[in-house]
Amino acid sequence: MTEKTPPRPMHIALVAHDNKKAELLEWASFNKGSLAPHHLYATGTTGTMLEYELGFKVHRFLSGPVGGDQQIGARIAEGALDMLIFFWDPLEPQPHDPDVKALLRLGALWNIPIASNVATADFLISSPLFRDGYERKVPDLGPRDWEAMRDPE
């Protein structure tokens, strides 16, 4: 009989705009047991609030408007993040909207699960794939190295 090895802990980014922070904190608190075995990352203020609420370590990046969204995007592009829970406010304009769009674009490009609201986050965290592990397919983006792409002539 072969034993199934437990899945590795996931690296999960948690982000929330100001009007959605309380909603994210409530969701994370409700799902504390499911989140505990994983590595959590967040932008500045959200990370501080999550650490206090959950009682365990959350790696904090800069605040979103001053580069935190871009730091998370870079981690996605490096393959270092497995999931993005981003409760963004569709009714409130954000001064760093280009950064927000870039973050969502990178998550979609690198094929990581993204939840933008409680319903989607609930579906993701209750999925058997969350518990049992998931091997995500990384897109083949072809050669991106200038030397490999340039014309030999």
C-alpha positions as CSV (number, residue, x, y, z in Angstrom):
1,M,0.0,0.0,0.0
2,T,1.4,3.4,-1.0
3,E,1.0,6.3,1.4
4,K,0.1,9.6,0.0
5,T,2.5,12.3,1.0
6,P,0.8,15.4,2.4
7,P,0.8,18.4,0.1
8,R,3.4,21.1,0.8
9,P,2.3,24.2,2.6
10,M,1.0,26.8,0.1
11,H,2.2,30.4,-0.2
12,I,-0.9,32.6,0.0
13,A,-1.1,36.3,-0.5
14,L,-3.9,38.2,1.3
15,V,-4.7,41.7,0.2
16,A,-7.6,44.1,0.9
17,H,-8.5,47.6,0.0
18,D,-9.5,49.8,2.9
19,N,-13.2,49.3,2.7
20,K,-12.7,45.5,2.4
21,K,-10.2,45.0,5.3
22,A,-12.8,44.1,7.9
23,E,-14.4,41.6,5.5
24,L,-11.0,39.9,4.8
25,L,-10.2,39.8,8.6
26,E,-13.6,38.2,9.3
27,W,-13.0,35.6,6.5
28,A,-9.4,34.9,7.6
29,S,-10.5,34.5,11.3
30,F,-13.3,32.1,10.3
31,N,-10.8,30.1,8.2
32,K,-7.9,30.4,10.7
33,G,-7.5,26.6,11.0
34,S,-7.3,26.1,7.3
35,L,-4.8,28.9,6.8
36,A,-2.6,28.0,9.8
37,P,-0.4,25.4,8.0
38,H,0.3,27.7,5.1
39,H,2.7,30.6,4.6
40,L,0.8,33.9,4.5
41,Y,1.8,37.1,2.8
42,A,0.1,40.5,2.9
43,T,0.5,44.1,2.1
44,G,1.5,46.5,5.0
45,T,-1.6,47.4,7.0
46,T,-3.5,44.3,6.1
47,G,-0.6,42.1,7.2
48,T,-0.4,43.8,10.6
49,M,-4.1,43.4,11.1
50,L,-4.0,39.7,10.0
51,E,-1.2,38.9,12.4
52,Y,-3.1,40.4,15.3
53,E,-6.4,38.7,14.3
54,L,-4.9,35.3,13.6
55,G,-2.1,35.2,16.2
56,F,0.5,33.8,13.8
57,K,3.2,35.2,11.4
58,V,2.2,36.9,8.2
59,H,5.0,38.2,6.0
60,R,4.4,41.8,5.4
61,F,5.3,43.7,2.2
62,L,5.0,47.4,1.7
63,S,1.6,49.0,1.7
64,G,-0.2,48.5,-1.6
65,P,0.0,52.2,-2.8
66,V,3.7,52.4,-2.2
67,G,4.8,49.2,-3.9
68,G,3.3,46.3,-1.9
69,D,1.0,45.2,-4.8
70,Q,4.1,45.2,-7.1
71,Q,6.1,43.2,-4.6
72,I,3.4,40.5,-4.5
73,G,3.2,40.6,-8.3
74,A,6.9,40.0,-8.5
75,R,6.6,37.0,-6.2
76,I,3.8,35.6,-8.5
77,A,6.1,36.0,-11.5
78,E,8.9,34.3,-9.7
79,G,6.6,31.3,-9.0
80,A,6.8,31.9,-5.2
81,L,3.1,32.4,-4.6
82,D,0.4,29.8,-5.1
83,M,-2.8,31.8,-4.4
84,L,-4.1,35.3,-4.2
85,I,-7.0,36.4,-2.0
86,F,-7.6,40.0,-3.0
87,F,-10.7,41.7,-1.7
88,W,-10.7,44.8,-3.8
89,D,-13.4,47.5,-3.8
90,P,-15.1,47.8,-7.1
91,L,-17.0,50.9,-6.0
92,E,-14.1,53.0,-4.8
93,P,-11.4,54.4,-7.2
94,Q,-7.9,53.6,-6.1
95,P,-5.0,55.9,-6.6
96,H,-2.8,52.9,-7.4
97,D,-5.3,51.3,-9.8
98,P,-2.6,50.5,-12.4
99,D,-0.7,48.5,-9.8
100,V,-3.9,46.7,-8.9
101,K,-4.6,45.8,-12.5
102,A,-1.0,44.7,-13.0
103,L,-1.3,42.4,-9.9
104,L,-4.5,40.8,-11.2
105,R,-3.0,40.4,-14.7
106,L,0.1,38.6,-13.3
107,G,-2.1,36.3,-11.3
108,A,-4.1,35.4,-14.4
109,L,-1.0,35.1,-16.6
110,W,0.8,32.8,-14.2
111,N,-2.3,30.7,-13.6
112,I,-2.7,31.1,-9.8
113,P,-6.2,30.9,-8.2
114,I,-7.5,34.4,-7.4
115,A,-10.4,35.3,-5.2
116,S,-11.8,38.8,-5.3
117,N,-14.7,38.3,-2.9
118,V,-15.8,36.1,0.0
119,A,-17.8,33.7,-2.2
120,T,-14.8,32.9,-4.4
121,A,-12.5,32.7,-1.4
122,D,-14.9,30.2,0.3
123,F,-14.9,28.1,-2.9
124,L,-11.1,28.0,-3.1
125,I,-10.5,27.2,0.6
126,S,-13.2,24.5,0.7
127,S,-12.0,22.8,-2.5
128,P,-10.4,19.4,-2.1
129,L,-7.5,20.8,-4.2
130,F,-6.8,23.2,-1.4
131,R,-6.5,20.4,1.1
132,D,-5.0,17.7,-1.1
133,G,-2.7,19.7,-3.3
134,Y,-2.7,21.0,-6.8
135,E,-0.1,21.0,-9.5
136,R,-0.7,24.2,-11.4
137,K,0.2,24.4,-15.1
138,V,2.6,27.3,-15.8
139,P,2.2,28.8,-19.2
140,D,4.9,28.4,-21.8
141,L,5.7,31.9,-22.7
142,G,8.4,31.1,-25.2
143,P,11.8,32.6,-25.3
144,R,12.0,35.9,-23.4
145,D,15.7,36.3,-23.4
146,W,16.9,39.1,-25.7
147,E,19.9,37.2,-26.8
148,A,17.8,34.2,-27.7
149,M,15.2,36.3,-29.6
150,R,17.4,38.6,-31.6
151,D,18.1,38.0,-35.3
152,P,21.5,36.2,-35.8
153,E,22.4,38.5,-38.8
